[in-house]
Each structure stands twice: as structure tokens, then as C-alpha cells.
Amino acid sequence: MTRVLRYDTIVIGGGQAGLAVGHHLAKRDIDFVILDGAPRVGDSWRHRWDSLRLFTPARYSGLPGMPFPAAPEHFPDKDQVADYLERYAERFDLPVRTSTHVSALRRGGADFVLDTSEAQFTARNVVVATGPFQRPRVPPMAKQLRADIHQLHSHAYRNPFELPEGDVLVVGAGNSGAQIALELSRSRMVTLAGRDIARLPRTLLGADIFRWVWPVFGRLHLGTRLGRRLRDRTRAGDPLIGGAPRDFAAHGIRRVGRVTEVRDGLPYAGDGVVSARVVLWATGYAPDVGWIQLPGTQGNGVPGHERGVAQPPGLYFVGLRFLYRQSSALLGGVGEDAAFIAADIAGRGAPGTHGVR
């Protein structure tokens, strides 16, 4: 017999968004559990490339109730972020069930039903906090490249020593592509391909750029006309922090336009063919919500919602890019969205009881 566990609210995803929601649910004494497929809290960060650092200083990288434990201007690396998330869950005694992968979310009468690797769960409310980085996106043209070209997505990249010898083409000139290209340029020739995107300088008037823009992020939300315009202008991704052309040139990085096609098995970047032994696709991620088996949420698009509140009643999303603010998907910005979602859940009625049946 399948074991069935019932909670008032279930949070899917034990990353920064899920933990922030959990913090606010616990403050409201709501009966809940957080389900995460990884063995440890923070594993989504531990498994990213070795040299990854946040582009936001520690001052702006804390979750509600617990500042990031580092000097305010320090840029935390991925292991520091992972350990911080683990300590956060421990400090607030958040009920995280690790190694519990959710394979389906569906409706069962008045409740939501979640099929998982451990048991079946039911709940009156479900918060999807799986974040924006779900399914690595690689363009179809990748299949046309020559077989002797080593290909990988930035999701699978760890460090330069795991790559074959030879020149590298990094496709995608956003923050991830720029960071990886700069690291690889220390030991090999690198070409960085991609369209020019909005860029913010790393510093302004002697201070880190986030000293100036972080307060603006809080005011520019989807409730304002300017916030909606900013959302529309940044749909393709976040602005590049630093990464001026002179920075790439100083490291010997060749900068070219978008890779638009493949010619004779080689990538073509608008002004010519790029010969490279390795092609690294820093081309972002696509949402993967096919496991959500609810009306209007099938397929690979993000379900419709308003400030994270979706349909049917009791379904919520948090941690998505520009869920409500420019900072909604950032470590230090998810807390405000989490508080709003927890308040809405509390407003739906008193929490129920949990147990096994």
C-alpha cells in the first residue's frame, strides 16, 4: 500500500526560494514540509562550476532572518552559498525532506496530490519553488557540429582541467558565459560569441554597483509602469555585470556576434566560421513544468500567475525571474516574494493537521 502523508502546505524545492517560503510559513505556524530531490540542502549550488561566484556582494545575498556570514563586500563562491543554505535550514529547523523527488503534481478532489520517490503527499496548498534553472537549453544546431568537437552546456562545466586541450568557443555572453570565458582565457585561446546585452559597470563612483541599484530593484516592480517596462526589456536575461569589451580584450578573448548557423560542421558567428576544439553552450535554461499535471500548466512554458499566485486556488510559484521584482530570482531578493506568498496562504484559512493514513 502506498504511504500517503498529508500537510496543509507543501513546498517543492529546497533551494533559496523554498527555504525563504519555509521561514515565513514557520513564523505563521502553518503546517508544512519542503520536498527536495537532492541528498543535501544546497546541492544545486555545490554541483555548479568550481570557480562560480555570486555577482551580488554578501550584503545583498542574505535570506530573511539571517544575513550572509561574510564581509559585506565579499562575493560568495558557490560552496559558501551551498553551506549557507544548509545552515539556514538548520538554524530555523525547517522541515526539509531531502532525496524526495517530485515526479507529478495533480489534483485529487479538493487537494493537490504529489507523487514522489518516497511516498505520496497531499496538501491544500502547493508552492513550486524549483527556480528558473531547470532544463539546460542547447540550440538544435549543436547536432550539426562535427563529431570531433567536444560540446557541453555550462550546467556540466566544472573547471578547465576537465576539458580537452585546444581553443574554446563559449556561446552566450551573459554573466555565466563571461565568467567561464575569463577563467578559460588563463590557459587557452577563447572566443566569446553572443549578442551584446545590457551591461552594468562593476563599480560606480568608487562603490559596488549594487549599492546604487539594489534600492531601485525594490521600487521597480510589476505594480509600476516602469517595472513592467524593465521586465519586458530584460526577458532574455539579466544585465551583464562588468564585462566591458576592454576587459575581454585584456584577457585575449576574441569577441564575436551570435552563432547563427553551422557551416561544414563548424559554428558560424556572423563574421566568419569559428574553429574550436571545444564548444561550451552558456545558453541558459528552459522551464520544465511537464510534471505539473494541472489545467493550463502542461508543456514547457511557465504557468500564468499574478505575483506568484496561480490557479487553481492554492497553487503558488516563487523564485522565478521577475516574479514581481527584478531581484525575485536572486538570493537576497526572494524573501519579499516569499513573505507575500506565505501571507496569502495564511489568508486562505487555518492550517490543517498532518500525519500518515
Secondary structure, 3 states (H helix, E strand, C coil): CCCEEEEEEEEECCCHHHHHHHHHHHHCCCCEEEECCCCCCCHHHHCCCCCCECCCCHHHCCECCECCCCCCCCCCEHHHHHHHHHHHHHHCCCCEECCCCEEEEEEECCEEEEEECCCEEEEEEEEECCCCCCEECCCHHHHHCCCCCEEEEHHHCCCHHHCCCCCEEEECCCHHHHHHHHHHCCCCCEEEECCCCCEECCEECCEECHHHHHHHHHHCECCCHHHHHHHHHCCCCCCEECCCHHHHHHCCCEEECCCCEEECCEEECCCCECCCCEEEECCCEECCCCCEECCCCCCCCCCCCECCECCCCCEEECCCCCCCECCCCCCCCHHHHHHHHHHHHHHCCCCCCCEEC
